[in-house]
């Protein structure tokens, strides 16, 4: 049975030198009797703006004082909320210590999910007064490593600046993130771990009737529980140790600690497995105090000692305290497993010195929907001291991406104002791609204008420098070539960003069925430009390579090769046909009244077009594209005209043909298979729609079962 603890009487708030507290409860009670529904008490200068910032007294979510059990930390300690030692009985002390460890882990996972540090991890009163735990070696060392871990994670997230997604994450509210000797947290933890390891060995030796080589004081009083409690403590201590080592290893510059970090990740995953296994033992020995509840934050099911989430509520000012539900231990362990797996993906990356490879890696990594901490670590790995991985200058990465020879990487043109600006744009792009999907889409849309402006500035600088100048000097020829290649690459990159921006709308579910026609049409026109610019850039790179190696006898052979379209461009071509096919299919369904047109009293189709593509339109991506262009392209679409050119069959055909070129690229192969599946099924659906044009019972539905942003049509008889 749980102990029956009655709350102590609340002490009065001490008065300051120039203030006296008065009880306003009678006044509020009298006001409540006269106030009607929706009315409020206010002064003469009260206005609507002030009403938006008003606090509702006695509302637990608004009034930080209403839910407080104690007015101060001292008051809570005096009333025995966080005793040291936790219990005079050693067995109870160990059990309660494990409960504290488990609840802190659940609080830490909740904090990582974006809640306030003050109301999660630092709801533990033992962390607020580091000096109080010095007499309890296990508790003291554990609190030290918790503080050090929180400080390390705060540092990473703050440095990566991804905390803009969730401002509360990095707010420390003056909490004691550092205690005396916290830098030695691992040595203290190792000492405690070694002591418990000796106790476990002594216990096993005693149970097997072997001679004990050393006189070791047992962990607690019950010999039958000694082994179980030792193992439960050790796996929790070792998880903490390896997790802290992991964070320190990943902080090493230029990815030098990634290999070591992977070893600590493997150890952390192993210790989480042992934590799961210890749960049954801890529940069985909770002495009737456990509660069988899926929301339990401890393995034993008991309420942890030493926590008061309401004590730090006032630290959340100037905003009202949030209502926080701490994750269960099960959910917390699942979160840490996912975090460790995401960090392992980052640590296993080969640090390919290619900007395109880095961008594709981030996009692939984001598909697993990593949380804030993992994304912050990825960003700090990618961008260090303004360089890729802290070692490759951005201008060097841009010249390689633009297909220029290595000799251009150290050219003085990199000091040009607009080249420096371009390098900063690339850094910003890498950082933005590491943010969450919503924040990423917003920033990418705004960034498009910067890329367009930079392109125009580079183009003007290019024309100004070479319009009148002689191109005979070798240096001028090199500069001319650098500008040409980089301008082509900047245009290609701009359309790649636009394509990413449009695709994120599907992930965020920002489009309705009625928007799909215009969305796929816009994807179609963006992909055409992207394929065109990629082809141009690859052709320029190919020409440069040929001029270095071509021999006269190979000139005819090379002339034939010029007409071959690169596989990367064909890959985009398959998506162009797929996007065009979907756009025309939706247009035909709309024009033939197979889809009920949107009847909105608020937005016309023209207004929806502007709302969806405003950021693209402002950046003129692509040029000369408007709502009128969209209407002219789709207004005559019907199923009889779609029979003439089956875009889906063309997409399927190209996807099949180009597969052989990507035999060593599993990610592109998987994408081609998805495109092929969508194209095949949509071609069938198109034929069914055409054959059943006069059947009113045929209904067309769309699903994303084969691809995250290319819809698959399903035709059913209602």
LINFEN-V592801 format. One record per residue. N is the residue number from 1. RES is the residue in one letter. PSI is psi in whole degrees, -180 to 180 (* if undefined). BURIAL is b if it has 16 or more other C-alpha atoms within 10 Angstrom, else e. Layout:
# LINFEN-V592801
N&RES&PSI&BURIAL / N&RES&PSI&BURIAL
This chain:
# LINFEN-V592801
1&X&143&e / 2&X&147&e / 3&X&139&e / 4&X&101&e / 5&X&118&e / 6&X&142&e / 7&X&140&e / 8&X&154&e / 9&X&140&e / 10&X&130&e / 11&X&154&e / 12&X&153&e / 13&X&126&e / 14&X&141&e / 15&X&145&e / 16&X&-179&e / 17&X&-43&e / 18&X&22&e / 19&X&150&e / 20&X&129&e / 21&X&138&e / 22&X&143&e / 23&X&115&e / 24&X&8&e / 25&X&-45&e / 26&X&-39&e / 27&X&-45&e / 28&X&-38&e / 29&X&-42&e / 30&X&-40&e / 31&X&-37&e / 32&X&-32&e / 33&X&-28&e / 34&X&-27&e / 35&X&139&e / 36&X&170&e / 37&X&127&e / 38&X&-8&e / 39&X&159&e / 40&X&156&e / 41&X&131&e / 42&X&159&e / 43&X&178&e / 44&X&-30&e / 45&X&14&e / 46&X&138&e / 47&X&-179&e / 48&X&-39&e / 49&X&-42&e / 50&X&-34&e / 51&X&-33&e / 52&X&-24&e / 53&X&4&e / 54&X&149&e / 55&X&139&e / 56&X&113&e / 57&X&138&e / 58&X&3&e / 59&X&118&e / 60&X&-30&b / 61&X&-18&b / 62&X&-38&b / 63&X&106&b / 64&X&-16&b / 65&X&-23&b / 66&X&-35&e / 67&X&3&b / 68&X&132&b / 69&X&-36&b / 70&X&151&b / 71&X&-24&b / 72&X&164&e / 73&X&-41&b / 74&X&-42&e / 75&X&-41&e / 76&X&-42&b / 77&X&-42&b / 78&X&-30&e / 79&X&13&e / 80&X&25&e / 81&X&-33&b / 82&X&73&b / 83&X&150&b / 84&X&118&b / 85&X&165&e / 86&X&-38&b / 87&X&150&e / 88&X&-27&e / 89&X&123&e / 90&X&-39&b / 91&X&-45&b / 92&X&-39&e / 93&X&-44&b / 94&X&-45&b / 95&X&-45&b / 96&X&-34&b / 97&X&-41&b / 98&X&-38&b / 99&X&-41&b / 100&X&-44&b / 101&X&-46&b / 102&X&-45&b / 103&X&-37&b / 104&X&-38&b / 105&X&-43&b / 106&X&-40&b / 107&X&-39&b / 108&X&-42&b / 109&X&-39&b / 110&X&-40&b / 111&X&-45&b / 112&X&-29&b / 113&X&1&b / 114&X&6&b / 115&X&171&b / 116&X&136&b / 117&X&-37&b / 118&X&-33&b / 119&X&3&b / 120&X&-91&b / 121&X&-43&b / 122&X&18&b / 123&X&-8&b / 124&X&116&b / 125&X&-24&b / 126&X&-29&b / 127&X&-25&b / 128&X&-24&b / 129&X&81&e / 130&X&-35&b / 131&X&-22&e / 132&X&-26&b / 133&X&2&b / 134&X&-26&e / 135&X&-10&e / 136&X&96&e / 137&X&-44&e / 138&X&-50&b / 139&X&-41&b / 140&X&-47&b / 141&X&-37&b / 142&X&-42&b / 143&X&-37&b / 144&X&-45&b / 145&X&-30&b / 146&X&-47&b / 147&X&-44&b / 148&X&-38&b / 149&X&-46&b / 150&X&-42&b / 151&X&-41&b / 152&X&-42&b / 153&X&-40&b / 154&X&-41&b / 155&X&-45&e / 156&X&-48&b / 157&X&-39&b / 158&X&-42&b / 159&X&-37&e / 160&X&-18&b / 161&X&20&b / 162&X&-7&b / 163&X&-8&b / 164&X&-25&e / 165&X&-36&e / 166&X&94&e / 167&X&-31&e / 168&X&-21&b / 169&X&-43&b / 170&X&3&b / 171&X&116&b / 172&X&-15&b / 173&X&27&e / 174&X&17&e / 175&X&152&e / 176&X&84&e / 177&X&-17&b / 178&X&132&e / 179&X&167&b / 180&X&124&e / 181&X&10&e / 182&X&-25&b / 183&X&-17&e / 184&X&23&e / 185&X&-36&b / 186&X&-37&b / 187&X&-39&e / 188&X&-42&b / 189&X&-40&b / 190&X&-38&e / 191&X&-44&e / 192&X&-42&b / 193&X&-42&b / 194&X&-40&e / 195&X&-47&b / 196&X&-34&b / 197&X&-41&b / 198&X&-39&b / 199&X&-38&b / 200&X&-44&b / 201&X&-41&b / 202&X&-40&b / 203&X&-45&b / 204&X&-38&e / 205&X&-39&e / 206&X&-40&e / 207&X&-27&e / 208&X&9&e / 209&X&28&e / 210&X&160&e / 211&X&133&e / 212&X&126&e / 213&X&-16&e / 214&X&152&e / 215&X&108&e / 216&X&128&e / 217&X&131&e / 218&X&159&b / 219&X&-42&b / 220&X&-174&b / 221&X&-21&e / 222&X&109&e / 223&X&-32&e / 224&X&-23&e / 225&X&-4&b / 226&X&-50&b / 227&X&-44&b / 228&X&-43&e / 229&X&-37&b / 230&X&-46&b / 231&X&-41&b / 232&X&-40&b / 233&X&-43&b / 234&X&-43&b / 235&X&-32&b / 236&X&-41&b / 237&X&-42&b / 238&X&-35&b / 239&X&-46&b / 240&X&-43&b / 241&X&-50&b / 242&X&-33&b / 243&X&-40&b / 244&X&-42&b / 245&X&-41&b / 246&X&-47&b / 247&X&-41&b / 248&X&-37&e / 249&X&-39&b / 250&X&-17&b / 251&X&-15&b / 252&X&138&e / 253&X&153&b / 254&X&27&b / 255&X&22&b / 256&X&-20&e / 257&X&10&b / 258&X&-40&b / 259&X&-44&e / 260&X&-38&e / 261&X&-39&b / 262&X&-35&b / 263&X&-40&e / 264&X&-33&b / 265&X&-46&b / 266&X&-40&e / 267&X&-41&b / 268&X&-45&b / 269&X&-40&b / 270&X&-41&e / 271&X&-34&b / 272&X&-38&b / 273&X&-41&e / 274&X&-34&b / 275&X&-43&b / 276&X&-45&e / 277&X&-29&e / 278&X&-14&b / 279&X&-42&e / 280&X&-43&e / 281&X&-44&e / 282&X&-39&b / 283&X&-40&b / 284&X&-23&e / 285&X&28&e / 286&X&1&b / 287&X&46&e / 288&X&4&e / 289&X&-10&e / 290&X&154&b / 291&X&124&e / 292&X&99&e / 293&X&134&e / 294&X&-16&e / 295&X&8&e / 296&X&137&b / 297&X&3&b / 298&X&151&b / 299&X&-32&b / 300&X&-21&b / 301&X&0&b / 302&X&155&b / 303&X&132&b / 304&X&151&b / 305&X&145&b / 306&X&19&b / 307&X&140&b / 308&X&99&b / 309&X&-23&b / 310&X&-17&b / 311&X&-34&b / 312&X&10&b / 313&X&-40&b / 314&X&-18&b / 315&X&-11&b / 316&X&-5&b / 317&X&148&e / 318&X&7&e / 319&X&153&e / 320&X&149&b / 321&X&140&b / 322&X&153&e / 323&X&110&e / 324&X&131&e / 325&X&114&e / 326&X&136&b / 327&X&148&b / 328&X&163&b / 329&X&-38&b / 330&X&-47&b / 331&X&-36&b / 332&X&-44&b / 333&X&-38&b / 334&X&-40&e / 335&X&-47&b / 336&X&-33&b / 337&X&-44&b / 338&X&-42&b / 339&X&-46&b / 340&X&-40&b / 341&X&-41&b / 342&X&-42&b / 343&X&-33&b / 344&X&-37&b / 345&X&-43&e / 346&X&-46&b / 347&X&-24&b / 348&X&-4&e / 349&X&140&e / 350&X&-1&e / 351&X&49&b / 352&X&123&e / 353&X&54&e / 354&X&127&e / 355&X&-41&b / 356&X&-42&e / 357&X&-40&e / 358&X&-43&b / 359&X&-44&b / 360&X&-35&e / 361&X&-43&b / 362&X&-44&b / 363&X&-44&e / 364&X&-42&e / 365&X&-39&b / 366&X&-20&b / 367&X&-26&e / 368&X&3&e / 369&X&60&e / 370&X&154&b / 371&X&178&b / 372&X&-46&b / 373&X&-43&b / 374&X&-42&b / 375&X&-35&b / 376&X&-42&b / 377&X&-39&b / 378&X&-44&b / 379&X&-43&b / 380&X&-27&b / 381&X&-43&b / 382&X&-44&b / 383&X&110&b / 384&X&125&b / 385&X&36&e / 386&X&14&b / 387&X&156&b / 388&X&122&b / 389&X&14&b / 390&X&11&b / 391&X&-28&b / 392&X&115&b / 393&X&147&b / 394&X&-36&b / 395&X&-40&b / 396&X&-42&b / 397&X&-37&b / 398&X&-43&b / 399&X&-38&b / 400&X&-44&b / 401&X&-32&b / 402&X&0&b / 403&X&24&b / 404&X&152&b / 405&X&160&e / 406&X&-27&e / 407&X&-22&e / 408&X&-10&b / 409&X&-26&b / 410&X&17&e / 411&X&148&e / 412&X&-14&e / 413&X&-20&b / 414&X&-18&b / 415&X&-9&e / 416&X&138&e / 417&X&-42&e / 418&X&-26&b / 419&X&-40&b / 420&X&-42&e / 421&X&-40&b / 422&X&-42&b / 423&X&-40&b / 424&X&-35&e / 425&X&-41&b / 426&X&-42&b / 427&X&-46&b / 428&X&-38&e / 429&X&-45&b / 430&X&-41&b / 431&X&-43&b / 432&X&-39&b / 433&X&-15&b / 434&X&-2&b / 435&X&174&b / 436&X&167&b / 437&X&-43&b / 438&X&-47&e / 439&X&-40&e / 440&X&-46&b / 441&X&-43&b / 442&X&-46&e / 443&X&-38&b / 444&X&-41&b / 445&X&-42&b / 446&X&-31&e / 447&X&-25&b / 448&X&-40&b / 449&X&-38&b / 450&X&-41&b / 451&X&-40&b / 452&X&-42&b / 453&X&-43&e / 454&X&-39&b / 455&X&-46&b / 456&X&-42&e / 457&X&-42&e / 458&X&-40&b / 459&X&-42&b / 460&X&-42&e / 461&X&-39&b / 462&X&-48&b / 463&X&-42&e / 464&X&-35&e / 465&X&-29&e / 466&X&-4&e / 467&X&-44&e / 468&X&-21&e / 469&X&152&e / 470&X&141&e / 471&X&19&e / 472&X&-33&e / 473&X&148&e / 474&X&-41&e / 475&X&-40&e / 476&X&-38&e / 477&X&-40&e / 478&X&-45&b / 479&X&-43&b / 480&X&-45&b / 481&X&-43&b / 482&X&-47&b / 483&X&-44&b / 484&X&-50&b / 485&X&-44&b / 486&X&-37&b / 487&X&-43&b / 488&X&-41&b / 489&X&-40&b / 490&X&-41&b / 491&X&-45&b / 492&X&-44&b / 493&X&-36&b / 494&X&-43&b / 495&X&-28&b / 496&X&-41&b / 497&X&-42&b / 498&X&-40&b / 499&X&-44&b / 500&X&-43&b / 501&X&-46&b / 502&X&-40&b / 503&X&-36&b / 504&X&-25&b / 505&X&-33&b / 506&X&-44&b / 507&X&-37&e / 508&X&1&e / 509&X&47&e / 510&X&-10&e / 511&X&141&e / 512&X&171&e / 513&X&-35&e / 514&X&-16&b / 515&X&-17&b / 516&X&-36&b / 517&X&-51&b / 518&X&-33&b / 519&X&-48&b / 520&X&-32&b / 521&X&-41&b / 522&X&-39&b / 523&X&-41&b / 524&X&-48&b / 525&X&-33&b / 526&X&-41&b / 527&X&-36&b / 528&X&-46&b / 529&X&-41&b / 530&X&-45&b / 531&X&-40&b / 532&X&-47&b / 533&X&-37&b / 534&X&-43&b / 535&X&-43&b / 536&X&-47&b / 537&X&-41&b / 538&X&-35&b / 539&X&-41&b / 540&X&-42&b / 541&X&-39&b / 542&X&-41&e / 543&X&-41&e / 544&X&-42&e / 545&X&-39&e / 546&X&-39&e / 547&X&-25&e / 548&X&-32&e / 549&X&-15&e / 550&X&139&e / 551&X&157&e / 552&X&-37&e / 553&X&-16&e / 554&X&3&e / 555&X&-39&e / 556&X&-41&e / 557&X&-43&e / 558&X&-35&e / 559&X&-36&e / 560&X&-39&e / 561&X&-26&e / 562&X&-25&e / 563&X&-5&e / 564&X&129&e / 565&X&130&e / 566&X&150&e / 567&X&-36&b / 568&X&-35&b / 569&X&-39&b / 570&X&-36&b / 571&X&-45&b / 572&X&-35&b / 573&X&-38&b / 574&X&-37&b / 575&X&-31&b / 576&X&-48&b / 577&X&-40&b / 578&X&-46&b / 579&X&-42&b / 580&X&-42&b / 581&X&-44&b / 582&X&-41&b / 583&X&-46&b / 584&X&-33&b / 585&X&-46&b / 586&X&-37&b / 587&X&-42&b / 588&X&-42&b / 589&X&-39&b / 590&X&-46&b / 591&X&-31&b / 592&X&13&e / 593&X&29&e / 594&X&-24&b / 595&X&128&b / 596&X&123&e / 597&X&150&e / 598&X&124&e / 599&X&88&e / 600&X&132&e / 601&X&-8&e / 602&X&-45&e / 603&X&132&e / 604&X&170&e / 605&X&-37&b / 606&X&-44&e / 607&X&-38&e / 608&X&-41&b / 609&X&-45&b / 610&X&-43&e / 611&X&-42&e / 612&X&-35&b / 613&X&20&b / 614&X&-45&e / 615&X&-35&b / 616&X&-40&b / 617&X&-40&b / 618&X&-35&e / 619&X&0&b / 620&X&49&e / 621&X&108&b / 622&X&176&b / 623&X&150&e / 624&X&34&e / 625&X&130&e / 626&X&179&b / 627&X&-36&b / 628&X&-43&e / 629&X&-43&e / 630&X&-47&b / 631&X&-42&e / 632&X&-32&e / 633&X&-26&e / 634&X&-10&b / 635&X&-24&e / 636&X&7&e / 637&X&133&b / 638&X&169&b / 639&X&-24&b / 640&X&-38&e / 641&X&-30&e / 642&X&-22&b / 643&X&-27&e / 644&X&-43&e / 645&X&104&e / 646&X&97&b / 647&X&-33&b / 648&X&-38&b / 649&X&-37&b / 650&X&-42&b / 651&X&-43&b / 652&X&-41&b / 653&X&-48&e / 654&X&-41&b / 655&X&-40&b / 656&X&-44&e / 657&X&-34&e / 658&X&-7&b / 659&X&-40&b / 660&X&-25&e / 661&X&-14&e / 662&X&31&b / 663&X&-30&e / 664&X&12&e / 665&X&88&e / 666&X&-32&e / 667&X&-46&e / 668&X&-37&b / 669&X&-43&b / 670&X&-40&e / 671&X&-40&e / 672&X&-39&b / 673&X&-40&b / 674&X&-44&b / 675&X&-43&b / 676&X&-42&b / 677&X&-47&b / 678&X&-44&b / 679&X&-43&b / 680&X&-47&b / 681&X&-36&b / 682&X&-31&b / 683&X&-42&b / 684&X&-46&b / 685&X&-37&b / 686&X&-42&b / 687&X&-39&e / 688&X&-43&b / 689&X&-39&b / 690&X&-41&b / 691&X&-33&e / 692&X&35&e / 693&X&-30&e / 694&X&3&e / 695&X&107&e / 696&X&-14&e / 697&X&-13&e / 698&X&125&e / 699&X&141&e / 700&X&127&b / 701&X&161&e / 702&X&140&e / 703&X&161&e / 704&X&44&e / 705&X&-22&e / 706&X&-21&b / 707&X&143&e / 708&X&-23&e / 709&X&1&b / 710&X&117&b / 711&X&148&b / 712&X&127&b / 713&X&139&b / 714&X&122&b / 715&X&124&b / 716&X&154&e / 717&X&122&e / 718&X&*&e
